[in-house]
Amino acid sequence: MMKLIRLEWKKNNVLKYIRNAVITTVVLAILIVPMAGELEASGTVQLYGNSMLCTTTELFVHMAYIIFTGVMLAAFLVGAYEKKTMNLMFSYPIKRKKILLSKMAAVWIFNLIAMIVSKVLIYLALIWTRSFTGISASEIQFGRLSFWLEILLGSAAMVSISYISLLIGLKMRSSKATIVSSVVIVCLTQGNIGSATLANNIPFFVILFAASIVSVYLSIYNVETKDLL
């Protein structure tokens, strides 16, 4: 499986996505760092049960990478159906499910690592610039295991939830539909109307996570026998 995953990265020019992830992280840092001083000066200590600074960082990174994951799913999977290149891949002496799962895994692994690295770099940027922004950054605790668990689990959850858009894109045979669905997921999971938000609603995220599992299952269901359009 790992050989197929590496092949997918090579075939889809993963260096391009690494470059885009670096640009995304830099842009996010440019947006978040200047806001840090204002967030602390606002006097709001917590938002959705977490520190204002960490919550804002997580919010921006999650928004960016849910869409980033959708874009990669559109390119790696949905685009292959659109361009009919999937027909050629399915002619290889490899199970179709294995091909599809390797594509999904290639996108999932890349975005999980990219999201974690992005968060860590932004947190480091906040610490390095605190003499300019005037923040204490005491809530950024790299020495605390729970801090790393929150980063890991939060990133894994967001990347996984993004796979809901995959089924929509495959059903419509449209890369654009995949990306638009990702934007809708961002609005549902990270947006708010006044004080109302689903950003910290655990049952809601459990439902979305279950929906993402169903999405992956239906994306590969009966793929060994059904004809391609």
C-alpha positions as a printed NumPy array, in Angstrom:
array([[  0.   ,   0.   ,   0.   ],
       [  2.795,   2.424,   0.878],
       [  4.304,   1.953,  -2.582],
       [  0.968,   2.913,  -4.158],
       [  0.708,   5.953,  -1.874],
       [  4.196,   7.118,  -2.857],
       [  3.297,   6.526,  -6.502],
       [  0.209,   8.736,  -6.092],
       [  2.309,  11.517,  -4.587],
       [  4.81 ,  11.256,  -7.42 ],
       [  2.163,  11.05 , -10.138],
       [  0.265,  14.06 ,  -8.799],
       [  3.435,  16.105,  -8.211],
       [  3.34 ,  16.29 ,  -4.416],
       [  6.034,  19.008,  -4.461],
       [  3.385,  21.356,  -5.838],
       [  1.164,  20.659,  -2.852],
       [  4.076,  21.026,  -0.429],
       [  4.73 ,  24.451,  -1.942],
       [  1.066,  25.379,  -1.638],
       [  0.988,  24.154,   1.979],
       [  4.015,  26.327,   2.794],
       [  2.337,  29.341,   1.174],
       [ -0.874,  28.588,   3.086],
       [  1.018,  28.44 ,   6.39 ],
       [  2.831,  31.716,   5.697],
       [ -0.417,  33.468,   4.781],
       [ -2.132,  32.135,   7.898],
       [  0.771,  33.298,  10.072],
       [  0.626,  36.757,   8.488],
       [ -3.088,  36.895,   9.33 ],
       [ -2.91 ,  35.447,  12.841],
       [  0.244,  37.036,  14.318],
       [ -0.941,  40.662,  13.977],
       [ -4.284,  39.611,  15.489],
       [ -2.642,  38.082,  18.552],
       [ -2.128,  41.361,  20.403],
       [ -5.69 ,  42.474,  19.689],
       [ -7.085,  39.135,  20.883],
       [ -5.246,  39.406,  24.198],
       [ -6.075,  43.082,  24.572],
       [ -9.773,  42.326,  24.039],
       [ -9.867,  40.746,  27.473],
       [-11.61 ,  37.599,  26.221],
       [ -9.732,  34.772,  27.889],
       [-11.584,  31.823,  26.379],
       [-13.658,  30.975,  23.328],
       [-15.559,  27.662,  23.012],
       [-13.844,  26.46 ,  26.196],
       [-10.276,  27.012,  24.967],
       [ -7.874,  29.953,  25.006],
       [ -8.803,  32.682,  22.533],
       [ -5.372,  32.559,  20.886],
       [ -5.321,  28.775,  20.379],
       [ -8.958,  28.668,  19.266],
       [ -8.372,  31.368,  16.643],
       [ -5.275,  29.582,  15.345],
       [ -7.11 ,  26.263,  15.154],
       [-10.066,  27.938,  13.448],
       [ -8.011,  29.491,  10.638],
       [ -5.891,  26.375,  10.077],
       [ -8.926,  24.077,  10.041],
       [-10.736,  26.303,   7.55 ],
       [ -7.731,  26.352,   5.232],
       [ -6.997,  22.637,   5.32 ],
       [-10.568,  21.393,   5.02 ],
       [-10.632,  23.198,   1.677],
       [ -7.048,  22.087,   0.902],
       [ -8.099,  18.464,   1.466],
       [-11.116,  18.956,  -0.789],
       [ -8.893,  20.346,  -3.542],
       [ -6.56 ,  17.345,  -3.301],
       [ -9.456,  14.875,  -3.287],
       [-10.781,  16.598,  -6.405],
       [ -7.386,  16.252,  -8.106],
       [ -6.405,  12.762,  -6.927],
       [ -9.782,  11.001,  -7.225],
       [-12.655,  12.931,  -8.763],
       [-10.459,  14.403, -11.493],
       [ -9.282,  10.911, -12.45 ],
       [-12.903,   9.927, -13.12 ],
       [-13.581,  13.158, -15.002],
       [-10.548,  12.731, -17.255],
       [-11.211,   8.984, -17.702],
       [ -7.693,   8.154, -16.459],
       [ -9.272,   5.964, -13.787],
       [-10.271,   3.509, -16.532],
       [ -6.595,   2.981, -17.319],
       [ -5.658,   2.574, -13.653],
       [ -8.403,   0.   , -13.142],
       [ -6.901,  -2.046, -15.977],
       [ -3.808,  -2.684, -13.825],
       [ -3.548,  -6.086, -12.074],
       [ -4.35 ,  -4.448,  -8.749],
       [ -7.658,  -4.48 ,  -6.927],
       [ -9.69 ,  -1.362,  -7.625],
       [-10.407,  -0.866,  -3.931],
       [ -6.696,  -0.837,  -3.205],
       [ -6.128,   1.82 ,  -5.872],
       [ -8.886,   4.036,  -4.496],
       [ -7.818,   3.544,  -0.88 ],
       [ -4.221,   4.405,  -1.755],
       [ -5.411,   7.67 ,  -3.31 ],
       [ -7.525,   8.477,  -0.261],
       [ -4.663,   7.6  ,   2.084],
       [ -2.206,   9.714,   0.09 ],
       [ -4.446,  12.764,   0.546],
       [ -5.226,  11.994,   4.208],
       [ -1.609,  11.46 ,   5.277],
       [ -0.375,  14.545,   3.438],
       [ -3.01 ,  16.849,   4.896],
       [ -2.69 ,  15.459,   8.425],
       [  1.056,  16.114,   8.418],
       [  0.657,  19.49 ,   6.694],
       [ -2.002,  20.628,   9.186],
       [  0.037,  19.593,  12.216],
       [  3.194,  21.254,  10.872],
       [  1.206,  24.382,   9.998],
       [ -0.205,  24.655,  13.524],
       [  3.195,  24.111,  15.15 ],
       [  4.901,  26.694,  12.919],
       [  2.194,  29.27 ,  13.592],
       [  2.419,  28.646,  17.339],
       [  6.199,  29.066,  17.106],
       [  5.709,  32.297,  15.153],
       [  3.406,  33.559,  17.908],
       [  6.043,  32.753,  20.53 ],
       [  8.885,  34.305,  18.524],
       [  6.96 ,  37.537,  17.891],
       [  5.485,  38.008,  21.373],
       [  7.921,  40.836,  22.104],
       [  6.256,  42.745,  19.246],
       [  2.654,  41.652,  19.789],
       [  2.788,  41.888,  23.574],
       [  1.125,  38.5  ,  24.159],
       [  2.105,  36.129,  26.953],
       [  1.594,  32.955,  24.865],
       [  1.406,  31.033,  28.147],
       [ -1.352,  28.813,  26.74 ],
       [  1.006,  27.501,  24.018],
       [  2.546,  24.69 ,  26.029],
       [  4.739,  22.502,  23.844],
       [  5.913,  20.59 ,  26.906],
       [  2.402,  19.362,  27.748],
       [  1.301,  16.012,  26.278],
       [ -2.354,  17.073,  26.143],
       [ -1.361,  20.031,  23.943],
       [  0.087,  17.659,  21.329],
       [ -2.86 ,  15.279,  21.629],
       [ -5.265,  18.148,  20.947],
       [ -3.276,  19.121,  17.853],
       [ -3.1  ,  15.528,  16.59 ],
       [ -6.713,  14.55 ,  17.27 ],
       [ -8.131,  17.879,  16.084],
       [ -6.157,  17.69 ,  12.837],
       [ -7.098,  14.044,  12.207],
       [-10.77 ,  14.833,  12.82 ],
       [-10.815,  17.811,  10.449],
       [ -9.042,  15.967,   7.632],
       [-11.378,  12.978,   8.05 ],
       [-14.518,  15.134,   8.016],
       [-13.341,  16.634,   4.723],
       [-13.99 ,  13.248,   3.061],
       [-17.721,  13.92 ,   3.1  ],
       [-17.083,  16.089,   0.044],
       [-15.525,  13.106,  -1.777],
       [-18.774,  11.195,  -2.138],
       [-20.568,  14.314,  -3.374],
       [-17.861,  14.919,  -5.969],
       [-17.876,  11.298,  -7.131],
       [-21.655,  11.137,  -7.409],
       [-21.724,  14.324,  -9.468],
       [-18.463,  13.466, -11.294],
       [-17.398,  17.032, -10.608],
       [-14.19 ,  18.396,  -9.069],
       [-15.918,  21.73 ,  -8.576],
       [-18.679,  20.056,  -6.56 ],
       [-16.019,  18.496,  -4.316],
       [-14.414,  21.861,  -3.595],
       [-17.74 ,  23.64 ,  -3.096],
       [-18.783,  20.88 ,  -0.687],
       [-15.573,  21.501,   1.265],
       [-16.455,  25.167,   1.581],
       [-19.907,  24.205,   2.873],
       [-18.274,  21.902,   5.441],
       [-16.102,  24.826,   6.569],
       [-19.187,  26.992,   7.04 ],
       [-20.95 ,  24.275,   9.04 ],
       [-18.029,  23.281,  11.259],
       [-16.205,  26.567,  11.762],
       [-18.789,  29.277,  11.148],
       [-21.195,  30.963,  13.532],
       [-24.377,  33.014,  13.472],
       [-24.13 ,  35.513,  16.283],
       [-23.209,  33.494,  19.352],
       [-24.572,  30.252,  17.876],
       [-21.941,  27.86 ,  16.53 ],
       [-21.334,  24.155,  15.989],
       [-17.544,  24.552,  16.267],
       [-17.382,  22.913,  19.679],
       [-20.421,  20.632,  19.426],
       [-19.051,  17.121,  20.032],
       [-22.222,  15.18 ,  18.989],
       [-22.306,  17.148,  15.735],
       [-18.695,  16.237,  14.965],
       [-19.342,  12.6  ,  15.844],
       [-22.147,  12.613,  13.27 ],
       [-19.864,  14.228,  10.685],
       [-17.094,  11.74 ,  11.395],
       [-19.562,   8.871,  10.925],
       [-20.734,  10.508,   7.691],
       [-17.131,  10.659,   6.452],
       [-16.713,   6.917,   7.118],
       [-19.914,   6.238,   5.191],
       [-18.638,   8.495,   2.4  ],
       [-15.414,   6.509,   2.077],
       [-17.294,   3.202,   2.205],
       [-19.78 ,   4.215,  -0.484],
       [-16.932,   5.589,  -2.632],
       [-15.387,   2.12 ,  -2.881],
       [-18.556,   0.023,  -2.541],
       [-19.049,  -2.421,  -5.417],
       [-16.187,  -0.778,  -7.323],
       [-14.732,  -4.17 ,  -8.312],
       [-17.745,  -5.103, -10.388],
       [-19.486,  -1.944, -11.537],
       [-18.663,  -0.405, -14.892],
       [-17.185,   3.076, -15.158],
       [-19.192,   5.764, -16.89 ]])
